[in-house]
Amino acid sequence: MTDGPEWFAPKKYGYGAGLPISWQGWLVTSAFLALVFGVVFLLPPNPLLILSVITPAAVIMTLITAKTTKGGWRWRWGDQDKDLSPPTDPAAD
């Protein structure tokens, strides 16, 4: 489990984050999408200019998502992922 905020759910299969699970996650995702669509539709059609704005935004979004995903980023196998967790001691309950 991460020590920081948890804004995004982990993916069930694979590596990375799923959908936002808090208002902060939705806000960051909405701001990123608004920036991307704004750049694409409002800036002149210059691919270098568009990439020079979207690339740093995508890197920042990836870093924020990686830092705020519940449980961190790691490979997950869906339901099999539960079998890979360390066994619990029933006597400790």
Secondary structure as the mmCIF struct_conf table of DSSP 4:
data_model
#
loop_
_struct_conf.conf_type_id
_struct_conf.id
_struct_conf.beg_label_comp_id
_struct_conf.beg_label_asym_id
_struct_conf.beg_label_seq_id
_struct_conf.end_label_comp_id
_struct_conf.end_label_asym_id
_struct_conf.end_label_seq_id
BEND BEND1 ASP A 3 GLY A 4
STRN STRN1 PHE A 8 PRO A 10
HELX_LH_PP_P HELX_LH_PP_P1 LYS A 11 LYS A 11
BEND BEND2 LYS A 12 LYS A 12
STRN STRN2 TYR A 13 GLY A 14
BEND BEND3 TYR A 15 GLY A 16
STRN STRN3 ALA A 17 PRO A 20
BEND BEND4 SER A 22 SER A 22
HELX_RH_AL_P HELX_RH_AL_P1 TRP A 23 LEU A 42
BEND BEND5 LEU A 43 LEU A 43
BEND BEND6 PRO A 45 PRO A 45
HELX_RH_AL_P HELX_RH_AL_P2 PRO A 47 LYS A 67
TURN_TY1_P TURN_TY1_P1 THR A 68 THR A 68
STRN STRN4 THR A 69 THR A 69
TURN_TY1_P TURN_TY1_P2 LYS A 70 GLY A 71
BEND BEND7 TRP A 73 TRP A 73
STRN STRN5 ARG A 76 TRP A 77
TURN_TY1_P TURN_TY1_P3 GLY A 78 ASP A 79
HELX_RH_AL_P HELX_RH_AL_P3 GLN A 80 ASP A 83
TURN_TY1_P TURN_TY1_P4 LEU A 84 LEU A 84
BEND BEND8 SER A 85 SER A 85
HELX_LH_PP_P HELX_LH_PP_P2 PRO A 86 THR A 88
HELX_RH_3T_P HELX_RH_3T_P1 PRO A 90 ALA A 92
#
